[in-house]
Amino acid sequence: MAAPISPATSLAPGPGRGLLPRFTLISLALTLVATIATTYAMGRLVESYLLGQVALEAHGRLDRAILRVLPCGELARPLDPERAATLDATVRERLLEPPVERVALWSPMEQLVYQTTPASAPVAPELIAAVLAKEPRHDVVDGPHGRQLRVFTPIMRAGMVVGAHEVEQDFEPLATHIREMQAFAAASLVGFSLMLYLLLFGLVRGAARDLANEAAASTRLYQEAQRSSAVAGALLRTAEALSHLVPLEQLLGDVAAHAVELLGADDALIFLAEEDGRRFHLRASAGVPAEKLAAFPVHTAERTTFGAFAHLCAGSGPLAIEAAPGSPLVPPGLAEWYGARSCVFVPLEMGERLEGAMVVHFTRAAHRFTAEELRLATGLASQAAVAIANSRAFETVRESEQRFRALVQNASDLIAILEADGTIRYASPSVERVLGYRPQEMAGVSAFAFFHPDEVARTRSILAEALRHADGKASGEFCVRHRDGSWRHIEAIASNLLDDPSVGGIVVNAWDVTERKTFEAQLARQAFYDPLTALPNRALFMDRLQHALARAERRKDAVAVLFLDLDRFKVINDSLGHGAGDQLLVAVGQRLAACLRPGDTIARFGGDEFTVLLEGIASASDACRVAERIMEQLQPPFTLEEQEAFITTSIGIAFGASAHAQPGDLLRNADIALYRAKAEGKARSVVFDTSMSAFSVERLHLETDLRRAVERGEFRLHYQPELDLQTGQLVGVEALVRWAHPQRGLVSPAEFIPLAEETGLILPIGRWVLEVACRQAQVWQAQYPGAPLVMSVNLSARQFQQPNLVEQVAQVLGETGLAPACLKLEITESVLVEDAESTLSRLQALKELGVRLAIDDFGTGYSSLSYLQRLAVDTIKIDRSFVSGLGAEGRNLAIVRAVAVLAQALSMDVTAEGIETPEQLASVRAAGCDHGQGYLFSKPLASEAMDAFLAASLPRSAERVELPR
């Protein structure tokens, strides 16, 4: 910033006001001082003159004077009387003629050593020192005749002082004469000085008056020039600050300093207003110490509580307060904060907008503000308001430019400016991150050199589309070469700004979408492919099936869908772990792919289910041959977790050749055929026919009725007796559930139990069976107290897998009051081997509860002897398939005998199921079975019929107990 303008000091006149009075007083004072000094000097001159006259007169009239001779030669030591007398005579003879009245001798050591006449006043040492220094002196003493004047003059011999004359004379006449002479001299001198003063005053007064007038005028001109120069300097500095675009805080500080300078104030504060003009914040100050500023009580002011700011907001112009303390317009504490006596509030206005306020304080004395001062303050405030507004605007623009530059320089997107022909004029620094090139390497190079050769033509057409109109835009996705030779997918938008003078080019905003394209490809693969086996998934299979049906309609051929489900996959998955199960699924997918043609599709449909799409099928035999080939391919063992595992599959086959065939219908038909294959014994393929569809519909209706049966309580229990084969005594009954359908009557358990297992309805049904059976057993125990009657209840696989099974059994026993030893829970062999550890722990918990346990349908599943000996079971029930063949084949008898021997070795009893003939009874009895069940003894009976059977078989209690309904 330039130095402030100020007038030259050498040209500045002295103060004009009071020039003549000051000159007169100075002249009078100088004249008075000169008169006093001259009068003193004249008095001393007169006195010396008179004393000299007295000394001369005394020399001429020695007879009337008293003379004392003070020799200074050899009298350096005291004299004895003889020596003194000799010296006195010598003095009298040689030095003094005529003889004097008295003689006194003094030594240079200022000690009286000899005096001819004793009556004499002593001589002061300073007088003797003066005489020895060749200076005449005098003093006044009290003598015998009154006050005497003594005059001492040195006596010289060969240039040396050898003595002194002392002349005494009466003082009063001489003193009076001296005073008269001094008074006359003083009066003469005063008169002369007065005449000289009047003469000088008369000569100077006129010149002084003219000089004073000229000085006053010059002073006024100087003050005006000084103020104008200060105003011009302040405005110039403000303008320079504005032109140099200094920061706002510095600008405000300069304005405050200029205000203090212009008004001669003590300090100034500047407040800036918020956007709504309701609050004012202190932003700058001048003349205020830092510690004072830190204690400022009004850093932020509300205009509603600050009367002066409310006045400014009302547009009333500057507000001058000559008595700040106690003024209602000044907030409490502000006047006391810095001791302001007077202050002025000046608005900083830009048009109709109030930018802020400038507050100027006078702290040393109260100040009366003139109109000129208010005009100067207002002018400075106007310039400051413009500067503040422009500074704010500049700050906004600068911040915007900085943000824009930061965005461009640090943007992740690539920003480029092209010429009309595609030449790159500018590339942002992000191009190095996106494409590996430095910006300077791309400048001046055609943009088409970086595009894939197959896309150059399309890129030129897109650029031409943007050039077709002013402000035209075009966008697209391109393949651009990276510096390392790879290709990147780029999305770009081109904006035609050739007519914009600030740009003059085509602005291209581009960003790398390679990762997004890769991710989209991954998502697409995840959406249409199974992540484990890398085979097509359900969505892709259905899409291909739809297109295959459309092609089959055009080619007049057929397609086939094979729906595969792995048999006993859950056993392998649970026994060897899910990792082994995943390995098995991958291996199965690979073997299935080896069985198919290149144009066929194999997909993993979910879980252990696979689907195969065969196109160009002429007949069902073609699909059946593929199914047989698949089953043959799966026969060799799979190595899983260093163990061999065998797997079979059930396959449902459906054909589609009709123009109206839908992919969903074809897949549903294959699923129905798969269900039929599972029902017929697994490890086989079944071709769908329309009768299966009717069965499926019926199955759906059956499921709906089964759900309602649970809600309506349509289930009943039948009981089948169990007898001791040696004694024929009744030892227990087995509870068997029956469904009393409202329309169909009793539904066989073989028909609805698998459906209940599949839908999960077996859980509420099983709970109901357990509770009713235990309650019935308790009733029969009360009716036949002497009989060891045990109630057997079957547990399904879903029931046994419940985490709270033991708690349910204990709760039912507690509610019904049945002794745990009278309840036998029958569990199928396949359930026991699915999860060995959890099965053992659950069986152990049931055994600790006190109930009995039995393995049902023994021999139909897979049992390990080492595992069997760990089971805490009481009974093994031989499946009816072994008992029914006892009369025809000897092998079944051997099996039954082996099971009986095994059970006896493990301390278990054996129950044979399905005894229907006397021959079978004899066989199982001979094989060593303990108990038996079958139609030979009784078929399953309702509770009333079973009640009659028990009455005929067991001694009855005197009190009959009715079973609650």
Helices and strands as residue ranges (DSSP letters): G 9-11, H 19-60, H 81-94, E 104-106, E 112-115, H 125-132, E 137-143, E 146-157, E 160-170, H 171-244, H 248-263, E 267-273, E 279-286, H 290-294, E 300-302, H 307-313, E 319-321, H 334-338, E 342-350, E 353-362, H 371-410, E 414-418, E 424-427, H 430-435, H 439-442, G 447-450, G 453-455, H 456-467, E 473-481, E 487-497, E 505-512, H 514-528, H 538-555, E 558-567, H 569-576, H 578-594, E 601-606, E 609-617, H 620-633, E 638-640, E 643-645, E 648-656, H 663-679, E 685-687, H 690-712, E 715-724, E 730-741, E 745-747, H 749-759, H 762-783, E 790-795, H 797-800, H 805-816, G 820-822, E 823-828, H 829-832, H 836-849, E 852-858, H 865-868, E 875-878, H 880-883, H 890-905, E 909-912, H 918-927, E 931-932, H 943-953
